[in-house]
Structures are given as C-alpha cells and as structure tokens.
Amino acid sequence: PLVAHRVLDHQLVIESDVDRPVVNTDQTRLLQVFVNLALNGLEAMPDDGTLKFRIKFNEYYTVEVIDNGRGIAPEILPHIFDPHFTTKGPGRGAGLYNVKMYVEQLNGQVYVSSEMAKGTTVTVLLPPSWGAGYF
C-alpha cells in the first residue's frame, strides 16, 4: 500500500519459494528497507517496467528486488551506500545508506548488481530468527 500510487503503469511481481516467510525482527525497519528499495526501483524504470521481489530460503532469507530500469553506472555503483550520496538532486541521498544500516542492524547483508540499460538487482540476506513477526 505504501508504494501503490507509484506502481500505476508498472508491473509488480512477487515470487517466493516460501509460503509465508517468517523473519522475526524489527518490522518497521524491514518495511523501510523494502519500501525504499521498491521506490528506487520504480524511479529507475520506464512507465511499463517490471519490479520483482524474489524471496528464497536456504540458511538465510534472500530477497532480491529486481527492476528492469536504466541501471547504475559502474563508476557510481561503489558509492551508492555512502551517506548523502545521490544522483537525484539536493536534499536526498539517505535512502540506500539507511537500507544498508538497517539491514546490518538486523544482522543481514545487502548487495547490488547492475547493468546499464538492463536494470538493477538489490539482494538482501536476512537471518531467519530474532524477535517476533512476519515480513
């Protein structure tokens, strides 16, 4: 619901090999992580793009947020998690920094791969057990 107004002309796909993923953690922080990643993916895509969430479980939950947008230039990619780094203009740039900090606070990891004109995949690895709750 938090990103529904931005999805309008896009396709949203959720794939999961887990019926109901249980990640016991700070639900507010986890929500902020995935809302931020969804908004970034939607901003990077043309009106008819596809945003995909792929959820898998092995030892960790792996959540891939995949867009088919413009991609991230190789020279920019090493800086995307830097505090206040942005390509979007003044007053922005905390989003991906916060994503990284929140995921690390949850004992997880985050990785990004991207190809120009093909899209970006953000991979979030989360251990399956902390407090209580679903994501």
Buried (B, 14 or more C-beta within 10 A) or exposed (E): EEBEEBEEEBEBEEEBEEEEBBBBBBBEBBEBBBBBBBBBBBEBBEEEBBBBBBBBBEEBBBBBBBBBBBBBEEEEBEEBBEEEBBEEEEEEBBBBBBBBBBBEEBEBBBEBBBEEEEBBBBBBBBBBEEEEEEB
